[in-house]
Amino acid sequence: MVRVALVGNPNVGKTTIFNYLTKQCQKVANWPGKTVDIRIGTCKFGAETIQFFDLPGIYDLNPMTEDERLVIDFLTNEKFDVIVQVVDSSNLERNLYLTTLLAERFNNLVVALTMKDVISSNKTVIDSNLLANAYDIPFCWIDWSNSDTIKEFIKTVLSVSTNEKPKKKLVSIDLPEDRYSKILSLTSDAKKINNDKIQRGFFQNLTDKIDLFALHPIFGLILFFVVIFLVFYISFHVAKPLSFLIDEAWNSLTGMLLSLIFPAWVASLFEKGIFPGIGIVIIFLPQITILLLLLYGLEDFGYFPRVAVLLDKYLRDLGLSGKSVIPFLIGFSCNVPAILYTRIIYEKKSKLVTALSIPLVSCSARLPIYTILIGVFFPHNEALYLFIIYSLSLTVALVTALIFNKGLGPREDFSVLELPLYKPPRLNNLLLQTKLTVKEFLQRAGTIIVYASVLLWILSTLPYGVDYGSENSIAGLIGATISPLFHPLGFSSWQISLSLLTGVFAKEVILSSLVTTYGLNPEELIYVLEKEFDRSSALAFIVFVLFYTPCIPTIAALHSEIKSLKIVVMALVYYFVIAYLLAFMVKVFTSVVVI
């Protein structure tokens, strides 16, 4: 097996190459001793198997972040056959600085040039042979409109993996400015303009025009809120009929399967435990999938880095940086990778504050809870209430950042924000990213929900002889013990209290816990919710679920990043207290105001 490390600056197309080559054969690994995830994938080329390691984006080999430390440790200490540096050909000068550093230290380097469509729109040609001769390493083009370039790239990688001839160094100069002068001279020779004057090109002109609004201090903020509102509106309304079809299909399938299952207690386990728990998740897959698809599309288009720049000056007063926006937006999908993604933040204090604030950003696992309650109590204003919920989530997260920022000491004033050109997202890459995330969500949620559903079924059945899901069961006794705590919030049934407790394992379990302990089919849960809640208590429940204790994987991610049990425990207490207080305020306010 040939082991290949993929490196490069951020936003150069490295992950796009990785996704294209490895497709379904991917996994995410946490490297030993590190808190940063590495994506590992394999592909077959003839008789050869190639294993790719998609390393985080870096600018330098002088480690300043967890990302850079990971990459340098990997390249220095791990066994690999080839380093592939992915280079954005439209920004050659900046990218070749890392090429120079890698060429000075490693003798098995291949450079993959991307963004050929961008330089072509600028009427520019880059002489890759000149660069290859100067560095004495292979330079290959990756052109998505020409599949032969992919094959040539893989052949080059395999060739270098068997080549033990040491490469000569281009330069061995310590001063960065001397390296840059060499690089500028080299790129000047390598670039050829097909006209007498440089043309800006389609993508550059498109970027300039959009940025007049996207980066405007007023219109940019308006555009941001409009875009996010449309994302939620589309994800809700497009997914609604799809969810209905999935619900109907799931009921038909489970009804058929139940007729084949015996003895009676096994059938009861599936009917009241496993099937309802799984069903409540897959019914809401369309909302989650469409939401992720839209968010990934905006990221690939290049809009999210603009949001980071736009909000940077505002976030710095809260102890954050513009780079905090990206982990916050990833948090809408899942808080765990969002917390891990704080490694892109150079300032230690900003990283700490961002990580502590992310659990208050609403993840996709909570979306089904909002969807079903909003659909029951506010059926004519779904998108508006969903927008309000997510806006409240961001507002509380930012206020929390301000609170955590106090007393944590001075911050370093250093940040790098990069604005790539706007480009249409590649559909195949977009679909693959979404598919992998949804697959990971289903694997994690499905596994946890099956275990939780079985456990809840057992607790709802025992002791022997009690009615299933009654208050005399073990589950009922646990729920009844903690239910007085939630009386002031307007939801006091033991089933609801128990669901909040199980939600600490995973927020996906909350709804499945309700259908299991009530002994219902997923579609029957609506009628129970109408009886247990009114409009004010439903909103209070949503707010409490939005902010209370995060799931165990999120807590583990927090501890791995922060490395302080004391701070994590204090944060957990804060999350519960703020959730309780805000839910109580919502309950009281909406009880006296017509909504």
N, C-alpha and C positions, 0 to 999 in steps of 0.2 A: 504493500500500500504506500502510495506517495502522499506525504503530509505537506500541505501548503498553507502558509500563513498569509492572510489577506490584510494588508495595512494601507493606510492613506489618510489624507486630511478628511475632516468631516464633509459631508455633502458632495462627494466626488463620484458616487455611483457604485461604491464597494458592495453594499448590501444588495443592490440590484443584480450585480454579477453573481453574488453568492446564491440568491434566490433562484436565478435562472438556471444555474448549473446543478444545484442540489435538489431543487423542487421539493418533493415530499420527504426526502431522506435527511431530515434535520432533527436536531435536539438542542436544548439549551443546557449548558453545564456551568456550574459555579466553580471556577478554578480554585484548587487547594490553596487556602490561606488568603483568598481574595473575596471581596464582596461584590465583584462585578461579574455579570453573566457573559459567557462567550457562546456564540452559536456555532455549532459544529455540524457539518453536512458532508455527504459523500456523493460521488457521481461515478459512473462507469464510462470509460472511453476505450473501446475495444476490449482487450484483455486486462487493462489496467483499472485499478480502483484508486480514486483520488479523494483524499479527505481534506476538506477546507475548514480553516478556522477563521471565522469572521471577527477580527479584533476591533476594538473601539477606535474611532477616529482620533488622530493625533496630529500635531503640527511640528513636534520637535522630539528629539531623543533625550532631552533634559527634563526629567519627570517633575511635573508640578501638580498633576491630578492623579486620582486613582486609576483613571484610564491609561495615562502615560506610563505609570509604574507597572501596570499589568502588561502592557505591550512590550516594554523593555525587558521585564523579567521573563516573559514568554520567549522572546527572540534570543535572549542570552542563555537561558537555562534549559529550555525544552528542545527536544529533538524534532527537527523538521527538515524537509528536503529542499523546499523552495520558499522564498519570500516573494509575494506578488504585491507590488505597490500600485494601487489604482490612482491614476493622475487625471485631473480635470484639465483637458487640453486648452480650454478657454481661459484658464488661469494658470498658465504654464510656469510663470516666474515664481509664484508662491509655492506651487507643488514641488518644483525641482529642488527646493531647499531641503525637503525631507529626503528626496532621492539622493542628493549629495551626501547627506549624513549616513544613509543606509549603505551607499556604495563604498564609503570609507571603511565600514565595519564588517560588511558581510559579502561573501563571494558567490552567493546563489540567488541573485536578485533578478526579477523580471518586472518590467514596467508595462502596465496595461493602460493605454490612453483611451479616455472616454470623452463624451460631449462633442463628437465629431459633427453632429448636426448644428451645434451652436457656432463653431468656428466656420463651418461652411456657409451659414447665413451671413457671417461677417466677411465673406469672400477671402478667407484666410486659409492657407495651406501650411501644414507643419511637416518639416522634413524629419521623419522619425529615424531614418537611417543616419542622418547627421548626429542626432542625439545618441543613438546606439553606439556609434563609433567614438563619440566623445567620452561616454561613460564606460564603454567596453562591456555593455550589458544589453540584452534584447529589449527592444521597445515594440509592443504589439498594439494594434488598434482593436478596440471593441466597438463594432458598428452594428447596432440592433437591426438595421435594415439589410444586413449582409451576414447570413449565418456562417459563411465560410471564415469570417474573421474570428468567430468563437472557436472553430475547429483549429485554426492556426495558432490561436492563443494556447489552447490545451496542449497541442503538439510541442510548442515552445517550452511550456512548463515541464512536460515529461522529458524533453531533451536536457534542460538545465538540471533536472533532478539526478541525472546520471553523469553529469559533467563535473569532474573533480578539479578542473583547471582553475587556479586562483585568478580572480579578476584584478586588474590594475586599478589603482585609485585615480580619480580625476584630480582631486586636490586633497591636501592635508593641512589646511589652514585653520587656525583656532578661532580667528575673529569672524563673527557672523557677517560683518559688512564686507569682508574680503570674499567670502563665499558668494554673497549676493552680487558682487561686481562680476565675478566669473559667470554666474548664472544669467545675469542680464545680457552679457555679451554673447553667451551661447544661444539664448532664446531669440536674440535679435538676428542671429545668423540662421536659426532654424525656421523662423516664421517668414512666410512669403505672402505678400498681399497681391491679389489678382488685379487690382485697380491702382490708379495713381495715388489714391487716398484711401485711408481706412474707412470702411463702412461699418455702421453700428450694428446692422443686422436685425432680423425680425425679433429675436428673443430679447435683445438689449432694448430695442424700442418699446416692445410690449412691457418690459419691466419698468422702464422709465415712466410710461403712461399710468400704469396701475399704481406705482409707488407715489404718484402725486396725491392720490387719495389714501392709500393704505398707510402711508407714513405721516399723513397730516395730523397735527396734534388734536384736532377736533373731529374732522371727517373720518380720520382713521379709527377713532374710538367708536364712532357711530357705525362704521362699516363692520368693525369687529363684533359688536352686539347683534347687528343684523345677520351676519354670517352664522353666528352661534345659534340664534333663534331659528333660522331656516334649517340648520342641521337637525335640531330637535323636532321641528315641525315635520320635516320630510321623514325622519326615522320613525315617528309615531304614526303618521297617517298612511304611509306606504305599507308599513308592516302590519297594520290592523287586519286587513282581509287575509293576509298570509297566516297570521296567528290563528285566525278562525279556522282556516283549512287544516292547519296542523293539529289543532284541537280535535276536530272531527275525525281526522285520520287516526290520531292516537287513541281516541275512545273506541273506535271500531277495532283497532289492532288489539288493544288490551282486553276488550270484551271477548274476542275470539280466543286469545291465549288463556284467559281465565277458565274457559270451558274445558281446557285440556290439562289444567293443573289440579292435582290432588296429592295427599289427603286435604281435608278441610282447613287445617291450621296453616298449611303451606299456601293454600289459595287465599286465606285471610291475610297472610303476610304480604303477598303480592298485591292484593286488592286494596288493602288499607295502608300499606307501608311503601313498598318499593315503587309500584306503578304511579301512584299520585305524586310521590316525590320527584321522580324523573319527569313526569308530565308537566309539572308546573315550571320546569326549567326550559324544556324544548318548546313550549308554547310561546315563550318570549324570545326565542332565538332570532326571529326576523328583526325585532327592534335592536337587539344587540349587534347583529351583523351589519345592518344598514348604518347604524351609528358609527361603528368602527370603520366601515368602508368610506364614509364621508370624512372622518377625521384623518385617516391615512391619506385620502386624496388631497386634502388641504395641505398636509405635511409634504407630500411629494410635489405638489404644485409650487411650493416655496412660500406659502403664506404665513406659516407659523413663525419662521424667523423674523418676519416683519412685525408680528405681534410682540415678539420679545424685545425688539428695538423700540417699538412704540411705547411699551409699558415700562421700559427699564428705568427711566427717571422717576416714575411714580413708585415703583417697587423698591428702589434703593432706600427710600425713607422708611420702609417697613422692615429693613434688614435683609431684603431679597435682592436679586439682580434680574435683568431681562431674561437671562437663561433659566430662571425659575419658572417662566411661563411654560416651557416645554414639558418638564415633569408634571406640572399642574394639569396640562391638557392630556398627557398620557394617563394621569390619575382618573380621568373620566372613563377610561377602559378598565384599568386595574391599578390599585394603589401599590401593589408589590413592585412591578417593574418601574413605576414612577419614582418610588423611593430609591431604587437602585440606580435610576437614571440621574439622580442628583450628583453623580460623580462628574458630570460635565461642568459643574460649577467650581471654579478655581478657589474662590474665597471660602475658607473653612466655616466661618460664621454663617454666611449665606446658605451654605450647604446644610448646616445643622438646622437652621430656621426653616428652610424649605422642606426638609425631610419631616420635621415635626408637624408642619402644616398640612402636608399631603393627605393624611388620613381623614381630614375634614372635607376633601374633595370627593364628590359622589362618584363611586365606581359603577361599572355596568351591572354588577351583581345586585345592586339595590334598585336598578331600573324597573324590574318586574313588579316590585312592591309599589313603587309610585304609580306605575301604569295601571295596575288593577284597582287601586284605591281612587285614583283620579277618574278612571273610567266609570266607576260606580257612583261617585258623589259629584263629579264635575264633568259630565259627559260632553258638554258643549264648549268647553274651554281647555281641552287637554294640553295643547301646545303651550298656551299661556301659563298654566300652572306648572308645567314641566320646566319652562323657561324661568319662572320665579324660583322654583326649587333649586335649580342649578346656579342661579344668580346668588341666592342666599348661601349656597355652599361655598362659592368663591369668596363672597363677602366675609363670611365667618372665618374662612381659612386665612384671608389677608389680615383681618383683625387679630387673629391668633398669632400670625407672624410678627405683628407689631408688639404683642404681649411678650412672646418668647425672645424678641430682640432686645428687650430691656434686661440689663444686668449680665449679658453674656460677653461683655468686654468689647474692645474696639474691633472693627472689621478691616480687612484688607481691601484697598480700593483698586481692584484689578479684575478685568473681565474682557473676554474676546467674543464679539458678536459678528457673525458673518451672514451676508445676504446673498444667497444664490440667485441666479436668474430664474424668473418664472418659466416653467416648462410644463406642458401637459403631462399628467401622471401616466405612466405605462400601465395599461389595463391589466396585463398578465401579472406584473409585479404587485399591483394593488390587490388583485383578487387572491394572490398567494399569501400576501401578508395578512389579509383579513381571515383567510381560511385557517392559517396556522394559529392565529390568536384565538379564533372561535374553537378550534380543535383543542387547544390548550385549556380554554375555559371549560369545555365540556368534559375533558378528562379529569380536571381538578374538581369541578363542581359535581360531576357525575359520581366520582369515587366517594367524595365526602357525603353526598346526599344519600347514596345507597347505604353507607354505614350508619349515617344518622337516622335514616328512615327505619332501618332494622332495629336500631337501639330504641327509638321512640315507640315502635310497634310493641317491642318487648315490655317497655315501661308502661305502655298503655294497656297491656294485657294482664300484667301481674299486679297483685297476687292472684292466684288461680281462683276463678269463680266470680270475680268482679266483672261488671259490664265493661266492654271495650271503651277506652277513652273516658271513663267516668272519673269523678273527682276522688273516688276511693282507690283508683289505681296509683301506682308509684309515680307516674308522670303527673297525675292530678295532684298528688300530695306535694310534689316539688313546685308545681305551678302555683298552687294555693298558698304556699309558704311565702313566695316572693311577690304575689299579686298585690298585696296592700301597698307596696312601694309605688305602684303605678296608678292607684286610685285617683290621685289628684290630677293625673294627665287625661283621665276620661276613658281609659281602657283597663278593665280590671278582671277579665276572665282569666282563669288559670292557663287556658290554652295559649292566649296571646302572650302572657308573661313567660311561659315556657319557651315559646318561639323566639323571644328576644334573647333568652339565655343560650339557646342553641345557635343563634345567629353569631355568637362570638367565635364558633368554629368556622363558619362561613356564612356570609349574608345570603347566599343562595338557599340556605336551609330554612330561612324564616317561613316562607310560604309553604314549603314542603312539610314543615313541622305542623303548620295549621291544618293542612288537608289530612295529615296522618292522625293527629290527635282528635280531630273532629270526625274522622272516619268517613271522609268525603271523596268524591271525584273532583278533579280540579275545577270543572265548570260549576260545581255546586258551591264552591267557596264564596262566590259573589253574594249568595243569599245569606250566608252566615255573616259576612262583613257588613251587609246592610243592617243586620240585627244588632251586631256588637258595637258598631260605630255610628256616630252622626258626623256631620260635616266638620265640626270643630275638633272632635276627638280624632277623626281620620287625619286631619292636617297635623295635629300634635304627634300622632304616631309616625307619620312620614318624617317630621322634623327630628324626632328622637332617633329613628333608624338612620337618618342622614348623618348624625353626629356622634352617636354613642360608641362604645368600645369597638375598635376595629377588629377584623378577623385575626385569627392566630397567625396565618402566614404574613400578614401585614405587620403584626407585632414583632415577628421574627426578623423581618426585613429591617424594621426600625432599629432593632438591637444590633444587627450586623453592621449597619451603617454608622450608628451613633457610638456604639461600643461603650455605653454607660447604662447599666441597669437602673441606676437611680433616676436619670433623666427620663427613661422610658416609662418607669412606674409613675413618675409625676405627670407625664403627658397623658397616661391612661386615666388617671384620676381627673385630670382637666377635661378630657373628652366626655367622660360620663356626666360630670357636673354641668358642663356647658350644654350638653344635649338635654338634660333634665330641665334646666332653667329655661331654655328657649322653647321646649315643648310646652312647658307650663304657661309661659307667656302667650304662646300661640293659642292654647286652649282657652285662656281667660279672654284674650282680645277677640277671638272669633266667636266667642259665646255671646258677646254683646254687640257685635257688628254683623250686619247682614252680609253674607258671602254667597 
